[in-house]
Amino acid sequence: MAKLVGSENAMWCTHAAVQTLGGYGYSREYPVERWMRDAKLEEIEEGTSDIQRLVISRGLGAR
């Protein structure tokens, strides 16, 4: 559950930061661009959110 919440929050926060900075958010001059790539990697690397939700629901006994 922590991996799911952590990866989704990281993605949400970095997406908001990129939107706030506009075009500068995609520029390699600012660290936000790297943070966005790292957050997306964590989201994919740990398993997609849908798969994690499925694993969690099975662990809780819901089917």
N, CA, C and O of each residue as an XYZ file, in Angstrom:
252
protein
N       0.825     -1.184      0.000
C       0.000      0.000      0.000
C       0.871      1.250      0.000
O       0.543      2.249     -0.640
N       1.982      1.181      0.725
C       2.868      2.343      0.785
C       3.479      2.629     -0.581
O       3.629      3.790     -0.960
N       3.836      1.572     -1.332
C       4.404      1.777     -2.663
C       3.393      2.441     -3.581
O       3.748      3.328     -4.357
N       2.154      2.025     -3.503
C       1.099      2.594     -4.347
C       0.883      4.068     -4.020
O       0.876      4.918     -4.911
N       0.709      4.357     -2.750
C       0.461      5.736     -2.333
C       1.680      6.617     -2.619
O       1.539      7.747     -3.087
N       2.857      6.102     -2.338
C       4.070      6.878     -2.566
C       4.298      7.205     -4.030
O       4.615      8.345     -4.370
N       4.138      6.213     -4.905
C       4.374      6.458     -6.331
C       3.305      7.373     -6.925
O       3.615      8.217     -7.765
N       2.057      7.215     -6.502
C       1.000      8.087     -7.025
C       1.158      9.523     -6.528
O       0.936     10.468     -7.284
N       1.539      9.690     -5.263
C       1.751     11.042     -4.736
C       2.941     11.716     -5.396
O       2.891     12.908     -5.698
N       4.007     10.968     -5.620
C       5.176     11.535     -6.298
C       4.810     11.988     -7.700
O       5.220     13.065     -8.136
N       4.046     11.178     -8.404
C       3.645     11.539     -9.759
C       2.720     12.758     -9.746
O       2.860     13.648    -10.584
N       1.783     12.803     -8.807
C       0.858     13.930     -8.717
C       1.613     15.229     -8.420
O       1.358     16.262     -9.038
N       2.548     15.160     -7.464
C       3.299     16.363     -7.074
C       4.185     16.862     -8.206
O       4.228     18.063     -8.476
N       4.892     15.955     -8.871
C       5.770     16.392     -9.952
C       4.970     16.904    -11.141
O       5.391     17.843    -11.816
N       3.821     16.294    -11.399
C       2.968     16.781    -12.481
C       2.491     18.203    -12.174
O       2.480     19.063    -13.054
N       2.101     18.440    -10.934
C       1.666     19.781    -10.534
C       2.812     20.787    -10.647
O       2.600     21.930    -11.051
N       4.018     20.362    -10.293
C       5.175     21.260    -10.394
C       5.472     21.604    -11.848
O       5.751     22.759    -12.171
N       5.412     20.602    -12.726
C       5.660     20.855    -14.150
C       4.589     21.783    -14.711
O       4.905     22.681    -15.492
N       3.340     21.586    -14.332
C       2.261     22.450    -14.796
C       2.445     23.881    -14.287
O       2.161     24.841    -15.003
N       2.916     24.016    -13.061
C       3.128     25.339    -12.482
C       4.234     26.086    -13.220
O       4.119     27.285    -13.475
N       5.295     25.376    -13.557
C       6.424     26.016    -14.236
C       6.198     26.197    -15.736
O       6.929     26.937    -16.394
N       5.201     25.531    -16.261
C       4.914     25.657    -17.692
C       6.033     25.055    -18.522
O       6.479     23.941    -18.249
N       6.489     25.778    -19.526
C       7.539     25.295    -20.418
C       8.851     25.036    -19.705
O       9.616     24.161    -20.112
N       9.123     25.787    -18.645
C      10.358     25.578    -17.893
C      10.364     24.221    -17.191
O      11.430     23.689    -16.884
N       9.192     23.663    -16.936
C       9.114     22.365    -16.277
C       9.689     21.238    -17.105
O      10.092     20.208    -16.564
N       9.731     21.425    -18.423
C      10.273     20.402    -19.313
C      11.735     20.654    -19.660
O      12.362     19.839    -20.336
N      12.271     21.758    -19.211
C      13.650     22.122    -19.510
C      14.601     21.378    -18.583
O      14.331     21.243    -17.390
N      15.690     20.906    -19.117
C      16.685     20.196    -18.305
C      17.446     21.122    -17.371
O      18.220     20.654    -16.537
N      17.241     22.423    -17.496
C      17.903     23.384    -16.611
C      17.343     23.333    -15.189
O      18.008     23.754    -14.242
N      16.135     22.823    -15.043
C      15.475     22.784    -13.749
C      15.335     21.337    -13.283
O      15.115     20.445    -14.103
N      15.459     21.093    -11.984
C      15.402     19.711    -11.482
C      14.018     19.070    -11.580
O      13.896     17.854    -11.434
N      12.993     19.849    -11.820
C      11.634     19.293    -11.873
C      11.518     18.270    -12.999
O      10.814     17.269    -12.860
N      12.190     18.511    -14.089
C      12.138     17.589    -15.230
C      12.677     16.221    -14.821
O      12.092     15.195    -15.167
N      13.774     16.203    -14.095
C      14.354     14.934    -13.632
C      13.460     14.271    -12.604
O      13.301     13.050    -12.614
N      12.871     15.067    -11.713
C      11.970     14.509    -10.709
C      10.770     13.832    -11.362
O      10.302     12.791    -10.900
N      10.279     14.435    -12.438
C       9.131     13.855    -13.151
C       9.512     12.509    -13.759
O       8.754     11.543    -13.668
N      10.689     12.448    -14.379
C      11.143     11.179    -14.954
C      11.333     10.128    -13.869
O      10.947      8.973    -14.051
N      11.923     10.517    -12.741
C      12.144      9.576    -11.650
C      10.827      9.073    -11.063
O      10.701      7.891    -10.744
N       9.854      9.958    -10.922
C       8.552      9.560    -10.379
C       7.856      8.585    -11.316
O       7.253      7.610    -10.869
N       7.939      8.848    -12.615
C       7.306      7.947    -13.589
C       7.993      6.590    -13.575
O       7.332      5.557    -13.683
N       9.309      6.588    -13.444
C      10.049      5.335    -13.376
C       9.627      4.523    -12.159
O       9.430      3.312    -12.261
N       9.487      5.172    -11.019
C       9.050      4.474     -9.816
C       7.648      3.901     -9.983
O       7.352      2.800     -9.519
N       6.800      4.659    -10.646
C       5.427      4.201    -10.868
C       5.416      2.939    -11.730
O       4.643      2.016    -11.471
N       6.263      2.898    -12.742
C       6.311      1.751    -13.642
C       7.102      0.606    -13.014
O       6.695     -0.552    -13.103
N       8.223      0.923    -12.385
C       9.116     -0.084    -11.835
C       8.465     -0.906    -10.730
O       8.676     -2.116    -10.655
N       7.698     -0.283     -9.896
C       7.066     -0.973     -8.771
C       5.809     -1.723     -9.192
O       5.188     -2.388     -8.364
N       5.429     -1.634    -10.438
C       4.200     -2.249    -10.917
C       3.163     -1.170    -11.115
O       3.128     -0.182    -10.381
N       2.325     -1.361    -12.105
C       1.329     -0.333    -12.374
C       0.363     -0.220    -11.202
O       0.204     -1.153    -10.416
N      -0.262      0.915    -11.102
C      -1.190      1.162     -9.996
C      -2.349      0.174    -10.002
O      -2.811     -0.257     -8.945
N      -2.815     -0.181    -11.190
C      -3.927     -1.133    -11.268
C      -3.527     -2.505    -10.718
O      -4.298     -3.139     -9.998
N      -2.335     -2.951    -11.058
C      -1.862     -4.245    -10.565
C      -1.657     -4.193     -9.055
O      -1.993     -5.144     -8.350
N      -1.112     -3.096     -8.559
C      -0.925     -2.970     -7.119
C      -2.260     -2.971     -6.387
O      -2.385     -3.576     -5.322
N      -3.257     -2.297     -6.951
C      -4.593     -2.312     -6.332
C      -5.168     -3.724     -6.314
O      -5.812     -4.121     -5.342
N      -4.939     -4.478     -7.377
C      -5.412     -5.872     -7.439
C      -4.741     -6.711     -6.365
O      -5.412     -7.483     -5.680
N      -3.448     -6.578     -6.207
C      -2.702     -7.314     -5.190
C      -3.187     -6.944     -3.787
O      -3.357     -7.816     -2.936
N      -3.407     -5.658     -3.550
C      -3.887     -5.194     -2.250
C      -5.278     -5.759     -1.955
O      -5.542     -6.238     -0.852
N      -6.157     -5.696     -2.947
C      -7.522     -6.189     -2.721
C      -7.530     -7.692     -2.462
O      -8.318     -8.173     -1.648
N      -6.674     -8.426     -3.134
C      -6.590     -9.871     -2.871
C      -6.047    -10.130     -1.485
O      -6.481    -11.061     -0.807
N      -5.103     -9.316     -1.060
C      -4.538     -9.476      0.274
C      -5.539     -9.152      1.373
O      -5.450     -9.686      2.479
N      -6.479     -8.289      1.074
C      -7.515     -7.926      2.048
C      -8.704     -8.878      2.020
O      -9.595     -8.789      2.865
N      -8.719     -9.782      1.056
C      -9.786    -10.771      0.969
C     -10.904    -10.394      0.037
O     -11.843    -11.175     -0.115
N     -10.858     -9.241     -0.598
C     -11.894     -8.841     -1.553
C     -11.555     -9.425     -2.913
O     -10.388     -9.503     -3.296
N     -12.566     -9.825     -3.623
C     -12.333    -10.399     -4.956
C     -13.300     -9.836     -5.944
O     -13.262    -10.197     -7.120
